[in-house]
Structures are given as structure tokens and as C-alpha cells.
Amino acid sequence: MTTPQLLSAYAGHWTGDGTGVTVIVPPAGTVGSGEVRGGAPATREFELLAPTRLVNEVSAVVLSGGSAFGLAAGDGVMRGLRERGVGFETPLGPVPIVVGMSIFDAGMAAPFGDAGAAALAAAFSGEPFATGAVGAGTGATTGKWRSRLDPGGLGVAFGTVGDASVVAVVVVNAWGDVIAPSGEQVLVPDLSVKSPFMNTTVGVLLTDARLDKSDCFLLAQSGHTGYARAIHPAHSRYDGDAVVALATGAVDADLDLLRATATTTMASAIRNAVSHA
């Protein structure tokens, strides 16, 4: 595992034919929130991430292909975590809080329940965490607003501010293009191309900072700012863009400086996702 050791989280992939699943299992006690800004999301358990909701801790985040069908990967992860005793405690045993985000790719017929279980097993096995066209990034593409299918993928980046660190993990399957840090955009779009339902960028920000749920929500918003810096256009009606922010609570950090770092880290992860192509 890289970057560096994904801040003590377990992370793994299942890679299939044109699609895949990626699972991130943060340390126990990790607080989480998230935000959707794209117009066509495929998400699981996002409502409970709102700062006003009861549950604060997140057991796992699942990124998958397969559009809404891919959300079934969370079922396999949920079963596996319950067997390990992980989850929100209830009188009938733990209920794992598994948040899911899916992209649209060619793999809607994949066995996502089993795939989620396999990705979870890979996470706990200690296998190296690969990037590029792997896991949920297997079938990802970009540039569809120009009637192209340029490579997308899964990217990771790491940043620090003071004693705190942040890792961005993102699957880039955007309607728009991934752009350089200069922000230059000389490509001419084909405005007749809509490509609805076929796009989404989904990401996770994981930090060791001590944050509450409202802070995590603000951090997720900064992840979306990173989307806007590295993808043009971002957050379209045809994208399901979403970000989950997770905080393990190990060190103190200035929230606003952390948010600034998260923005640049997410933008770097997006560019790293396509650098393999």
C-alpha cells in the first residue's frame, strides 16, 4: 500500500472485465461526511452523511463501476465487515455503515455483491494498492463532451499541513477533460454530444486530522473544488460527481489550511489517475 499506507486504512480492489470495485476501510472511530454536486449520482447511504444525521462514523467507502447496479458491491462489503464485528452497535449486533459511489461503465452485469466481498478480502490481505485502470477505475474514460473516450482511471495523491496529512483517492470518469495545473483549455467541445448517464468522478479524502462531522462536510466541499481545478467542465448535469471525507482523529489541524491542502491534493489525484495512459 502506498501514500503513505493510506493513513492506516485498509484498501483493496476487485478488477473485472471493463469494470471493478475499490474498497477503503478506515480505522475504527473514523468520522465521515460527504457531498454530491453532479446532476446524475449513483450513491448509497449518502443521506446519513449529512451533519444533522445521527451516525457519525463510517465503516467503509465503496467505489464501483456498473452505475446503480454497482452499488450492490456495498452488500458484499457489509456482510464481510459484520462478520468481523465492525459497525454501528445495535441490540441485534453491528450494522456496518458502508457508503457507496458508482460510475457508469460497461460492467453492469458484473456480480457486484461478490466483487465487493473480494475487494474487501484484498484490502485485508495487504496487497499493494494499485492505481490507473484498476478496481473502480478499470472502465473509466474522459473527454466525452468532445465525443471521445480518452482514458480515465483511479488516482491517489498525498498532502500535509502542519502535523496533519490528507490522502485523496479518486476515480475519474468525467464528461469533461482532465486539464493541466495551468488551467489551459484549448480543446473544442462538440456541443451536440450530451452522453447522459455515462459519466462520474467519485473520490475519498482521508485525513488523520481531528474533525467533527460538520468539518468533514466542509472538507468534502474542498474536494469538489479540486474537481473544478483539474476537470473541465466539472459537476455537469451528466456527471454524478461526489466526494466523501473521512477523519481518523489522530492529530489537531487548522481546518481551513487542511481544506486548502485537500483541494490541491484532490486535483493532483485526478491528474495522477490519467497519467498512466
N, C-alpha and C positions, 0 to 999 in steps of 0.2 A: 504494500500500500504506500502511496506517495502523499506528499503535500501537506505538511509533514504528518504522516499517519492519519490524515483526515481528522485531526484533533480528537483522537481516541474513539472515533466512531467505527463501527463495522460497516463495510460496504462491499457489494459484490454485484456481478452481472449474470444474467442468462442471455445468451445470444442465439437467436433462431434464424430462420430463412426470411430475411428482409425486415425483421422486427426484433425486439428484445425487451428486457426488463432490467432495471437497475434499482437496488435497494440500499438505503442508508439507515442504519440503526444507531442512533446516538446513545451516549451514556445515560444511565438511569438518572431521572430528575431533570432532563433537558426540557426547557420551556420553549414553546413554539407559537408562531402566528404566521399569517400569510395574506397575500392579496392577489386577486385576478384583475388584469387590465385589458386583456384581449377580449374580442367580441364573441369567440366561439370556443369556450373552455370545455375540457373533459376532466372533471375533478371528482375526488372522493373525500368526504369528511372535511371539506373546506369551511363549512358553516361553523364548526366548533372552534376554528382557529380565531374567530373574531374575539377581540379583547374582552368583550362583555360576556362571553360564554364561560361555563363552569370549569371545564377541564383545561389545565394549563400545560400539562406535559404531553409530549409526543413520543410514541414508542418507535415509529419508523416512518420514513417517507419512501414511496414507491414511484419511480418514473418508468413509464412504459410506452410502447408503441400500441397500435391497434385501436386508436381512438377510444370511444367509450367501452368497447369490448376489453381493452387492455386494463381497465380499472379492476377487472376480476383478479389481476395479479395480487391485489391487496388481500384477497381472501386467503391465498396460499401463505402470504406473509403473516397474516393474522393468526392462522392456525399454528404456524411454527412458533410464533412468539408466545402464544398461550401455553403451548407445551413446555416452554422454558420458564413459565411463571411471570412473564412480562405483561404489564398492562395496568389500566386503571382498576383499582381494587373494588370489588363489589361482593355482596354476600354469597354470590354464586361463583366466585373466582374472578381472576383478572380478565379485563376486556382491553386488549391491545388497541391503542389509538394509532391507527395506520392511515396516513394521509396519502392520497394518490393523485398523480397528474399524468395525463397521457397525451401523446402526439398522434397525428394521423399519418400512418404509413401503410405499406402493403400487407400487413400481417394480421388482419382482423380475424382470421380463422385459427390463429395460434392457440394452444392450450394454456391460457394465461394463468389460471389458478395454479397449475403445476409449475409453470415457469416462475411464478413468484416464489414458490417454495424452493425451487432450485437456486434462484438468485440469493435467497436468504441463506441457504446452505453454503453457497460460495462465499458470502460475506463472513460467515463464522469460520470458514476453513482457513482464512488468512491468505487466500490467493491474491496476487498483485492486482491492484485496481487499475485496469487499462483505460485508455481514452481513445477517442476517434470514433470509428464505425463499429461500435461495440455496445452491448447492452441496449438501453433505450435509444441510443444514438445510431443503431445499426441501419435503419431505413430513413434517416433524416436527410433532408435536402433543403436548399435555399434558392433564392432568385426567381421564385415562381411568378412574381409580379412582372417579370420580363419574359414569361413563357419559357423559362429554363428550369432545369433540375440540376443545379450546382450542388456539390457535396455539402452536407451538414455534418453533424456528429455530436459527440459528448466531449466536453472540455472541462478542465479543472484549473484553478489558479489560487494563489495564496497571498495574503497580505497581513501586515502588522501595524498596530498603532499603540505605542507605549508597551505595556506588558501583554496586551490582548492580541489575538490572532483571529483571522477570518479566512475560511475556505469557501470558494464558490464552485459548485458542481452544476453544470447546465447542459441541457440537450437542445440543440439549435436546429429547428425545422421551420425556418421562417419564410413568410411570404416575401419579405424583402431580402436585401443583401447584407452580408457582413462587411463592414467598412473599416478602413484603416484608422488609427488613432488621430490622424489629421482631420478626419471627418469628410475628406473629399469624396464627392459622389458625382461621377461623370457619366454613369450608365444611364441609358434612356429606357424608361419603362414602357411596356406595352399596356396601355391603359384599358385595352379591351379584355385583358386577362384578369379574371376575378379569382379563380381557384378557391372557391369557398370550401370549408371543411378540411382542407389538406395542409394546414399549417399550424405551428405552435412552437413557442420556446418556453421550456419549463426548467426552473432552477431551484437550487437549495443554497442558502447561505448558512454556514455552520460556524459559530464563534464560541470561544471559551470565555467570553465576557459574561459578567453577571448582569442579566437583563430580566425585566418582568415581561409579561405578555404584551403590554402596550408598546414597550421598547422594541420587541421583536417585530411587531406590526410596522413600526417606523423603519426598521432595518430592511424588511421585505420591500417597502416602498423604494428604498435606495437601490435595491437590486433591480427594480424596474427602471430606475434612472440609468443604470448600467446597460440595460437592454437598449435604451434610446441612444446611448453613446456608440454602441457597436453594431446596431442593426438599423437599416433604413429601407423602408419605413418600419417602425415598431408599433405594436399594440393596434394593429388594424382590426377591422370587423371580421377578417378571415383568419385571424390568429387566436389561439387560446392562451395567450401569454399569462403565466402565473409564477409566483415566487413564494417559497416557504423559508422563513428564517428561524433558526434553532440556536439556542444559547445554553451552554452547559454549565455556566455559573462558576467558573474556576477563579477568575480574576476580575478586578474592577477596571472599568474603562469609561472614557468620556464618550457618551452616546453619539454626539454629533461628529466627532472625529472618526468614530467607528463607522458611522454611516457614510462618510466621505470615502473611507478606505474600501468599504463594501461596494460602492459604486464602481470604482476603478478596478477592483478585483473581479467583479462580475463581467465587466466589459472585456477584461483580459481573458477570462474563461471562455467567453463567446468566441473570441478570435482564435484561442487555442483549439476550440472544437473543430475548426475547419482547416487548421494549419497542417493536418495530416494529409490533406488532399493534394 
